Amino acid sequence: MSILTYTQACNFYEELRDERSEWEAEYRTISDYLLPGRGVYQTYSKPRKRKLVSPRVINTVAEDALYVLTSGMHGGLTSPSRPWFTNDWADDDLQEFEPLKAWLQDSTSRLHSGLQASNFYSVINSFYTEYAGFGTASVYAGEDTNSESIPFRFELLTAGEYVFSIGADGKVDKFFRTIFRTPKQIYDLFPETCSKELKKKVEKNEPGIVVPSITILEGIYKERFQDKSYTQIFYETTSSGGPSSQTPPSKSPLKVSGFYEFPYPLARWGTIGGDVYGIGPGSRALPDIRRLQEMEKAFLMATHKSIDPPLNAPARMRGKLNTLPGGYNYYANPAETINEIYRVNFDYQGVGAAIERVEQRIQRNFYNDLFLTASRDPNASPLKATQVMAQDQEKMLRLGPVIERLQHEFFTPLIERCFNIMLRKGLFKPLDPQLAEMAGNYKIRMVSPLASAQKGVALNGINSFMAFLERASQFSPEILDNIDSDATAREYADITGVELKILRPEKAITVIRKQRSDRLAKENEEKNQRELMLLKGKLDSDRANSTKTLSESDKVQAETSRVRDEVG
């Protein structure tokens, strides 16, 4: 086990900050034009008071478009009103084993309840804003040690607050962030390890223990700490920061601990080559956003000049000119008039159309046409349901790579960490030791509306193929032998996100089919027996009728012979 010293931790942090500086200038511009109030770009000092309104933003279409995207992703990917993920055993044999399957389904349901009880859904909504705006976003997924009923505690990080590096396996191996706390808060968190000066100040209740802030450097890196995979350290820094400034207030760390799983899952919208940080719709829309503000500013200036144009007035009327509606201006010389310097011949309609085109580009960049399908042009010709469905599925393909990456980088490690936290806290039903030995790895399956819609595009191929077979079977019924109906049904259910509890296990289907086959065989046997009995009865009746006919025929012949003998 290796614990980073204060100097090593600061050096790592500074190196990673230098790498982040290539993106920081763009982050600042995004904060100015798209996300006012978000982003922390100071190093070792508390950021200035946040301004939630930027003087550079005149037209707020970009902010509105971003929030349409984030609201759509929140409702389509992590809606609190319905389960948005499920866990299945990776081994199909275990998935068919009813006790293990029932335990995993119950544990998944308890995990959903744990997320509902925590602050997850309030944090994840803001996470999407950082994710789409800056292209990179992260949250802290920790264990809530202050409550027995709430297993998790989540915290949103903003751009510039953290730095990280990616290892050879594509996963984060170093993560540093700065945390700003008052002396009283630091004393409450680290009463034994905080600096002597701070401890003395707080214990004597001297002034300045609540208002001034002190910066804490937190580092997490992939190094084993006891039986845990990641090591966590906290250092109290100086006001100017860095190991080369002045003597650090405490050479020993405030705290050293570890995590079984990485506690800061992060997501990147998209990357270029081997870049560490991501690029999102906010970066791509930035040129149009800046252009829109310039156009809106020019439009407003032209409007103001048209309404209140610059004037030429006699020098003697300086300070006496009345430009209010209905105002009077008195002068002795009728030749002295007040005139416009120039007339503003502004093409309001043309500029308004240009502004609208830029706004539409920004909205398309934030996928508003995907999430606001219902707000189509009311004057447009109505489309058939199949056309609307086809168009919506085509649009869903645009978000496909983003959703796949988000699941791989963010949701999978987040769900695994939360699952393991509840498992360690004993919040799941006890599992029999013998069953626990049988249990293996589980896989996470996203079943949210957006995730299901990505798979829904494959339904077109299945539906078209089945429709073709239906038509072809009218001429050649043997063509249906190409279809495995059971596999088709399960594939269709998987694509549409049908819960596994709705589908019967394959063994149960085998039993049902055997019972049906036995019942049909028995019914056929009974039917054959009835038909044989009816046939036998008919034969006996026919035989009796034949015997009776023969007997009567013999009597007639005998009587005929007797009469013939008597006549003769």
C-alpha positions in Angstrom: 0.0 0.0 0.0 1.4 3.4 -1.0 0.1 6.7 0.5 0.7 9.8 -1.6 2.5 12.6 0.3 1.2 16.1 0.2 3.8 17.1 -2.3 3.0 14.1 -4.5 -0.7 14.7 -4.4 -0.3 18.4 -5.3 2.1 17.5 -8.2 -0.4 15.0 -9.6 -3.2 17.5 -9.3 -1.2 20.2 -11.0 -0.2 17.9 -13.9 -3.8 16.9 -14.5 -4.9 20.6 -14.3 -2.4 21.4 -17.0 -4.0 18.8 -19.2 -7.5 20.1 -18.4 -6.4 23.6 -19.3 -6.9 22.8 -23.0 -10.7 22.4 -22.3 -11.0 25.0 -19.6 -11.1 28.0 -22.0 -14.0 26.4 -23.8 -15.7 25.5 -20.5 -15.5 29.2 -19.5 -17.2 30.2 -22.7 -19.9 27.6 -22.3 -20.5 29.0 -18.8 -20.8 32.5 -20.1 -23.1 31.7 -23.0 -25.0 28.6 -22.1 -24.7 27.6 -18.4 -24.4 30.8 -16.2 -23.4 29.9 -12.7 -21.9 26.5 -13.5 -18.2 25.8 -13.5 -15.5 26.3 -10.9 -12.2 27.5 -12.3 -10.3 28.7 -9.2 -7.6 26.4 -8.0 -7.1 26.7 -4.3 -9.5 29.5 -3.4 -13.2 29.5 -3.0 -15.0 30.6 -6.2 -16.5 34.0 -6.3 -20.2 34.5 -5.9 -22.1 32.8 -8.7 -24.0 34.9 -11.2 -27.0 33.0 -12.5 -27.5 35.6 -15.3 -24.9 36.3 -17.9 -24.7 39.8 -19.5 -23.7 38.0 -22.8 -26.9 36.1 -23.0 -29.7 38.1 -24.8 -31.6 35.3 -26.5 -32.2 32.3 -24.2 -33.1 29.8 -26.9 -29.9 27.8 -26.3 -30.7 27.4 -22.5 -34.2 26.4 -23.3 -33.1 23.9 -25.9 -30.5 22.4 -23.4 -33.2 22.0 -20.7 -35.5 20.3 -23.2 -32.7 17.8 -23.9 -31.9 17.2 -20.3 -35.6 16.8 -19.3 -36.1 14.4 -22.2 -33.1 12.3 -21.1 -34.1 12.3 -17.5 -37.6 11.2 -18.3 -36.5 8.8 -21.0 -33.5 7.2 -19.3 -34.0 7.5 -15.5 -37.6 8.2 -14.9 -38.5 7.7 -11.2 -42.0 6.6 -12.2 -41.0 3.2 -13.6 -38.0 0.8 -13.4 -35.3 1.9 -15.9 -32.9 -1.0 -15.4 -33.0 -4.7 -14.4 -30.4 -7.2 -13.4 -30.2 -10.7 -14.9 -27.8 -13.6 -14.2 -25.1 -13.7 -16.8 -25.3 -17.5 -16.8 -28.5 -18.6 -18.6 -28.7 -21.7 -16.4 -28.8 -19.6 -13.3 -31.4 -17.3 -14.9 -33.6 -20.4 -15.2 -33.0 -21.4 -11.6 -36.1 -20.0 -9.8 -34.7 -19.3 -6.3 -31.7 -17.4 -7.6 -33.8 -15.6 -10.2 -36.4 -14.6 -7.5 -33.6 -13.3 -5.2 -32.0 -11.2 -7.9 -35.4 -9.7 -8.9 -36.2 -8.9 -5.3 -32.8 -7.3 -4.8 -33.2 -5.2 -7.9 -36.6 -4.0 -6.7 -35.0 -3.0 -3.3 -32.3 -1.2 -5.2 -34.9 0.9 -7.1 -36.5 1.7 -3.7 -33.1 2.8 -2.3 -32.6 5.1 -5.2 -36.1 6.6 -4.7 -35.4 7.2 -1.0 -32.1 8.9 -1.7 -31.3 12.2 -3.5 -30.4 10.4 -6.7 -33.2 11.7 -8.9 -32.6 15.3 -7.9 -28.9 15.0 -8.7 -29.2 13.0 -11.9 -31.3 15.8 -13.5 -28.6 18.3 -13.0 -26.0 15.7 -14.1 -27.6 15.6 -17.5 -27.2 19.4 -17.7 -23.5 19.2 -17.1 -23.2 16.2 -19.3 -24.8 17.7 -22.4 -23.5 21.2 -21.7 -19.8 20.6 -21.0 -19.5 17.1 -22.5 -18.1 15.6 -19.3 -19.9 15.1 -16.0 -19.4 13.2 -12.7 -21.3 12.5 -9.5 -20.2 11.2 -6.1 -21.9 8.0 -5.2 -21.3 7.4 -1.5 -22.7 5.5 1.4 -25.0 7.4 3.7 -23.7 6.6 7.2 -26.2 8.9 8.9 -29.3 7.1 8.0 -30.3 3.5 8.2 -33.3 3.8 5.8 -31.4 5.8 3.1 -28.4 3.7 1.8 -26.9 6.3 -0.6 -25.8 9.9 -0.8 -25.1 11.5 -4.1 -23.3 14.8 -4.9 -23.0 16.6 -8.2 -19.7 17.9 -9.4 -19.4 20.8 -11.8 -16.9 21.5 -14.5 -13.5 22.7 -13.4 -14.0 21.2 -9.9 -12.2 17.9 -10.7 -9.4 16.4 -12.8 -8.8 12.8 -13.7 -6.7 10.5 -15.9 -7.6 7.4 -17.8 -5.6 4.1 -17.4 -4.7 1.6 -20.0 -7.9 -0.3 -19.5 -10.0 2.8 -20.4 -11.1 3.4 -16.8 -10.3 6.2 -14.4 -7.1 5.5 -12.4 -6.6 8.9 -10.7 -9.2 11.5 -9.7 -8.6 14.7 -7.8 -11.0 17.4 -6.7 -10.9 20.5 -4.5 -13.4 20.9 -1.7 -14.1 24.2 0.1 -15.0 24.0 3.8 -15.0 26.4 6.7 -12.7 25.8 9.6 -15.6 24.6 11.7 -16.7 22.1 9.1 -13.1 20.8 8.8 -12.9 20.4 12.5 -16.2 18.5 12.6 -15.0 16.2 9.8 -11.4 15.7 11.0 -11.2 16.6 14.7 -8.1 14.5 15.3 -6.0 15.2 12.2 -6.7 18.9 11.3 -3.9 21.4 11.8 -3.1 22.5 15.3 -3.8 26.2 14.4 -7.2 25.4 13.1 -8.0 23.1 16.1 -7.0 25.7 18.5 -9.0 28.4 16.8 -12.2 26.4 16.7 -11.9 25.1 20.3 -11.4 28.6 21.6 -14.3 29.8 19.4 -12.4 32.6 17.9 -13.8 34.8 15.1 -13.3 33.5 11.6 -14.3 29.9 12.1 -17.5 30.0 10.0 -17.0 32.5 7.2 -13.5 32.0 5.8 -13.1 28.9 3.6 -10.2 26.4 3.5 -9.4 24.2 0.6 -9.2 20.5 0.9 -7.5 18.4 -1.8 -9.1 15.0 -2.2 -7.4 12.3 -4.2 -8.6 8.9 -5.3 -6.3 6.5 -7.1 -6.2 2.9 -8.1 -4.1 1.5 -5.3 -5.2 -1.2 -2.8 -6.0 0.1 0.7 -6.4 -2.9 3.0 -9.0 -5.1 1.1 -10.3 -2.3 -1.0 -9.3 -1.5 -4.6 -9.1 2.3 -4.4 -7.3 4.6 -1.9 -8.7 7.9 -0.8 -6.7 10.7 0.8 -7.5 14.2 2.1 -5.0 17.0 2.6 -5.6 20.5 4.0 -3.9 22.9 1.6 -2.6 26.4 1.9 -4.4 29.5 0.5 -2.0 29.7 -2.4 -1.8 26.0 -2.9 0.8 23.8 -4.3 3.8 22.1 -2.6 6.2 24.9 -3.5 4.3 27.7 -1.8 4.7 27.8 1.9 4.9 25.0 4.5 1.7 23.0 4.4 -0.4 23.4 7.5 -0.4 19.6 8.0 2.2 17.3 6.5 0.1 14.3 7.4 -3.2 13.6 5.6 -6.5 14.5 7.2 -7.8 11.1 6.4 -6.8 7.9 4.5 -9.5 5.4 3.5 -10.5 3.3 0.6 -13.4 2.2 -1.6 -14.3 -1.2 -3.0 -15.6 0.5 -6.2 -14.7 3.8 -7.8 -17.0 6.3 -6.1 -17.0 9.0 -8.8 -18.5 7.5 -11.9 -18.3 9.9 -14.8 -19.5 10.1 -18.4 -18.3 11.7 -21.6 -20.7 12.5 -24.4 -18.1 11.9 -27.1 -14.3 12.0 -27.4 -11.8 12.6 -30.2 -9.1 10.0 -30.4 -7.4 9.6 -27.1 -8.8 12.7 -25.4 -9.5 12.5 -21.7 -12.4 15.0 -21.6 -15.5 14.8 -23.7 -17.2 17.1 -26.2 -21.0 17.5 -26.0 -23.8 19.4 -27.8 -22.9 22.5 -25.9 -19.4 22.7 -27.6 -20.9 22.0 -31.0 -23.6 24.6 -30.6 -21.3 27.3 -29.3 -20.6 29.0 -32.6 -24.3 29.3 -33.4 -25.0 30.4 -29.8 -22.5 33.2 -30.1 -23.7 34.2 -33.5 -27.3 34.2 -32.2 -26.4 36.7 -29.4 -24.7 39.0 -31.9 -27.7 38.9 -34.3 -30.1 39.5 -31.4 -28.1 42.4 -30.2 -28.0 43.9 -33.7 -31.7 43.3 -34.0 -32.5 45.1 -30.7 -30.2 48.0 -31.6 -31.9 48.4 -34.9 -35.3 48.4 -33.2 -34.1 51.0 -30.7 -32.8 53.2 -33.4 -36.0 52.9 -35.4 -38.1 53.8 -32.4 -35.7 56.4 -30.9 -33.4 57.5 -33.8 -30.4 59.9 -33.3 -31.3 63.5 -34.0 -29.9 66.8 -35.2 -31.0 69.7 -33.1 -29.9 73.4 -32.7 -27.1 74.0 -30.4 -29.1 76.4 -28.3 -31.6 73.6 -27.4 -28.9 71.6 -25.6 -30.5 70.2 -22.5 -33.9 71.6 -23.5 -34.9 69.0 -26.1 -38.2 67.2 -25.3 -38.4 63.9 -27.0 -41.3 62.5 -25.0 -44.6 61.6 -26.7 -46.6 64.8 -27.1 -43.7 66.9 -25.9 -43.3 70.6 -27.0 -40.1 72.2 -28.3 -40.2 76.0 -28.7 -37.8 77.9 -31.1 -37.8 81.4 -32.7 -36.4 80.6 -36.1 -38.7 78.3 -38.1 -35.7 77.2 -40.2 -34.3 75.5 -37.1 -35.8 72.1 -37.1 -35.1 68.8 -35.4 -34.2 66.1 -37.9 -33.0 62.5 -37.9 -29.4 62.1 -38.6 -30.2 59.1 -40.8 -33.1 56.8 -41.4 -32.8 53.1 -40.4 -34.0 50.9 -43.2 -33.8 47.6 -41.4 -35.0 44.4 -43.0 -36.8 43.1 -39.9 -38.4 40.2 -41.7 -35.2 39.0 -43.3 -33.1 39.3 -40.1 -35.9 37.7 -38.1 -35.9 34.7 -40.5 -32.1 34.5 -40.2 -32.4 34.5 -36.4 -35.1 31.8 -36.6 -32.8 29.6 -38.7 -30.0 29.9 -36.2 -32.4 29.1 -33.4 -33.6 26.0 -35.2 -30.0 24.8 -35.8 -29.4 25.2 -32.1 -32.6 23.3 -31.2 -31.7 20.5 -33.6 -28.2 20.3 -32.1 -29.8 19.7 -28.7 -32.2 17.0 -30.2 -35.3 19.1 -29.6 -36.9 17.7 -32.7 -36.6 14.2 -31.1 -38.2 15.2 -27.8 -40.7 17.7 -29.0 -42.3 15.6 -31.7 -45.8 16.6 -30.6 -45.1 20.2 -31.3 -44.8 19.9 -35.1 -46.1 22.7 -37.4 -49.9 22.7 -36.9 -50.2 23.7 -40.6 -48.3 20.7 -41.8 -50.1 17.9 -43.5 -51.0 15.1 -41.2 -48.8 12.0 -41.2 -49.9 8.4 -40.9 -49.1 6.6 -37.7 -46.5 4.4 -39.5 -44.8 7.4 -40.9 -44.5 9.1 -37.5 -43.2 5.9 -36.0 -40.6 5.5 -38.7 -39.4 9.1 -38.3 -39.2 8.8 -34.5 -37.2 5.6 -34.8 -34.8 7.3 -37.2 -34.3 10.1 -34.8 -33.7 7.7 -31.9 -30.7 6.3 -33.9 -29.0 9.7 -33.5 -28.9 9.2 -29.7 -27.9 5.5 -30.0 -24.1 6.0 -29.5 -24.6 8.4 -26.7 -26.9 6.1 -24.8 -24.7 3.1 -25.3 -21.7 5.1 -24.0 -23.6 6.5 -21.1 -24.6 3.0 -20.1 -21.1 1.6 -20.4 -19.2 4.5 -18.7 -21.7 5.8 -16.1 -24.8 3.7 -15.4 -23.1 0.3 -15.1 -20.5 1.3 -12.6 -23.0 3.4 -10.7 -25.6 0.6 -10.4 -22.9 -1.9 -9.5 -21.6 0.3 -6.7 -25.1 1.0 -5.3 -25.9 -2.7 -5.5 -22.8 -3.6 -3.6 -23.4 -0.9 -0.9 -26.8 -2.4 -0.2 -25.3 -5.9 -0.2 -22.6 -4.9 2.3 -25.2 -3.1 4.5 -27.4 -6.3 4.6 -30.4 -4.5 3.0 -31.2 -7.5 0.7 -32.9 -10.7 1.7 -30.5 -13.3 3.2 -29.4 -15.8 0.6 -28.8 -19.4 1.4 -25.1 -20.2 1.6 -25.4 -23.0 -0.9 -27.2 -20.7 -3.3 -24.6 -18.0 -2.7 -21.9 -20.4 -3.8 -23.8 -21.1 -7.0 -24.4 -17.4 -7.8 -22.1 -15.8 -10.4 -21.9 -12.5 -12.2 -25.0 -10.5 -13.1 -25.6 -8.3 -16.1 -27.4 -4.9 -16.1 -30.0 -4.4 -18.8 -31.4 -1.0 -19.5 -35.2 -1.0 -19.9 -36.0 2.7 -20.0 -38.1 4.1 -22.8 -35.1 5.6 -24.6 -33.0 2.4 -24.2 -35.9 0.3 -25.4 -36.5 2.7 -28.4 -32.9 2.1 -29.5 -33.7 -1.6 -29.8 -37.1 -0.9 -31.3 -35.5 -0.1 -34.6 -34.7 -3.9 -34.9 -38.5 -4.6 -34.7 -38.9 -3.3 -38.3 -36.8 -6.1 -39.6 -38.6 -8.8 -37.6 -42.1 -7.4 -38.5 -41.2 -7.2 -42.2 -39.8 -10.7 -42.2 -42.8 -12.1 -40.5 -45.2 -10.3 -42.8 -43.2 -11.8 -45.8 -43.5 -15.3 -44.4 -47.2 -14.9 -43.8 -47.7 -14.0 -47.5 -45.4 -16.6 -48.8 -46.9 -19.4 -46.6 -50.2 -19.1 -48.6 -48.3 -20.5 -51.6 -45.8 -22.7 -49.8 -46.7 -23.6 -46.2 -43.3 -25.4 -45.8 -41.6 -22.0 -45.6 -42.7 -21.6 -42.0 -40.3 -24.4 -41.1 -37.6 -21.7 -41.2 -38.9 -20.0 -38.1 -38.0 -20.8 -34.5 -41.1 -19.4 -32.9 -39.8 -19.5 -29.3 -36.6 -17.7 -30.2 -38.6 -15.1 -32.1 -40.9 -14.5 -29.2 -38.1 -14.0 -26.7 -36.1 -11.8 -29.0 -39.2 -9.6 -29.6 -39.8 -9.5 -25.8 -36.2 -8.5 -25.2 -36.3 -5.7 -27.8 -39.5 -4.3 -26.5 -38.3 -4.4 -22.8 -40.9 -6.9 -21.6 -40.2 -7.9 -18.0 -38.8 -11.4 -17.6 -41.4 -12.3 -15.0 -44.0 -12.1 -17.7 -42.3 -14.8 -19.8 -42.4 -18.4 -18.7 -39.1 -20.3 -18.2 -38.2 -22.7 -21.0 -38.6 -25.6 -18.6 -42.1 -24.5 -17.7 -42.9 -24.2 -21.4 -41.6 -27.8 -21.9 -43.9 -29.1 -19.1 -46.9 -27.2 -20.4 -46.4 -28.5 -23.9 -45.9 -32.1 -22.7 -49.1 -31.8 -20.6 -50.9 -30.4 -23.7 -49.5 -33.2 -25.9 -50.6 -35.9 -23.3 -54.0 -34.3 -23.0 -54.5 -34.2 -26.8 -53.2 -37.8 -27.1 -55.7 -38.9 -24.4 -58.5 -37.0 -26.1 -57.7 -38.6 -29.5 -57.6 -42.0 -27.9 -60.9 -41.5 -26.3 -62.3 -40.2 -29.5 -61.0 -43.2 -31.4 -62.5 -45.5 -28.7 -65.9 -43.8 -29.1 -65.7 -44.1 -32.9 -64.8 -47.8 -32.6 -67.7 -48.4 -30.3 -70.1 -46.6 -32.6 -68.7 -48.6 -35.5 -69.0 -51.8 -33.6 -72.5 -51.0 -32.6 -73.4 -50.2 -36.2 -71.8 -53.5 -37.4 -73.7 -55.5 -34.8 -76.9 -53.7 -35.8 -76.2 -54.4 -39.5 -75.4 -58.0 -38.7 -78.6 -58.4 -36.7 -80.6 -56.8 -39.5 -78.9 -59.1 -42.0 -79.6 -62.2 -39.9 -83.2 -61.1 -39.5 -83.5 -60.5 -43.2 -82.0 -63.9 -44.0 -84.4 -65.6 -41.5 -87.4 -63.9 -43.0 -86.1 -64.8 -46.5 -85.8 -68.5 -45.5 -89.4 -68.4 -44.1 -90.6 -66.9 -47.4 -88.8 -69.5 -49.4 -90.1 -72.3 -47.2 -93.7 -71.0 -47.5 -93.2 -70.7 -51.2 -92.1 -74.2 -51.5 -95.0 -75.5 -49.4 -97.5 -73.6 -51.5 -95.9 -74.9 -54.7 -96.0 -78.5 -53.3 -99.7 -78.2 -52.4 -100.6 -76.8 -55.8 -98.6 -79.4 -57.5 
